[in-house]
Amino acid sequence: MTRRVDEILRRYGQEAAIERAEGTELVRAFLQPVRERDEEGPEPSAVGRLDGRLWLYLGKAALRTGDRVVWNGRRFRARSGRPHYIGGSLSHWRAVLERAREAE
């Protein structure tokens, strides 16, 4: 089963970069917004529209809280991340991301 995940990521995954203290790793992963039932997009504010939406990361590379992901010209920060296993083998990592703020 883990070979199937590898093949799916190879064929259909998106190119991204994970930034950690020890360096940058180029990966293939799936990133997509987590859709809320009442979502209408970024919230208006006095300084413009704030994008508070969360994003989902699925990939083979470990992604832990605080790691950064650069994808499609956007920067994200991992709010959480954990491995998923099938039997005793690592299948993939799943993480919840938020847009990184410019000051970070």
QUIPE-V569005 format. One record per backbone hydrogen bond with DSSP energy under -1.0 kcal/mol. CO is the residue of the C=O (numbers start at 1). NH is the residue of the N-H. If there is no record, write none. Layout:
co=CO nh=NH
co=CO nh=NH
This chain:
co=1 nh=5
co=2 nh=6
co=3 nh=7
co=4 nh=8
co=5 nh=9
co=6 nh=10
co=7 nh=11
co=8 nh=12
co=9 nh=13
co=14 nh=29
co=16 nh=27
co=17 nh=70
co=18 nh=25
co=19 nh=68
co=20 nh=23
co=23 nh=20
co=25 nh=18
co=27 nh=16
co=29 nh=14
co=30 nh=58
co=32 nh=56
co=36 nh=39
co=43 nh=50
co=45 nh=48
co=48 nh=45
co=50 nh=43
co=50 nh=52
co=54 nh=34
co=55 nh=97
co=56 nh=32
co=57 nh=95
co=58 nh=30
co=59 nh=93
co=64 nh=67
co=67 nh=78
co=68 nh=19
co=69 nh=76
co=70 nh=17
co=71 nh=74
co=74 nh=71
co=75 nh=100
co=76 nh=69
co=77 nh=98
co=78 nh=66
co=80 nh=96
co=82 nh=94
co=84 nh=91
co=84 nh=92
co=86 nh=89
co=89 nh=86
co=92 nh=84
co=93 nh=59
co=94 nh=82
co=95 nh=57
co=96 nh=79
co=96 nh=80
co=97 nh=55
co=98 nh=77
co=101 nh=104
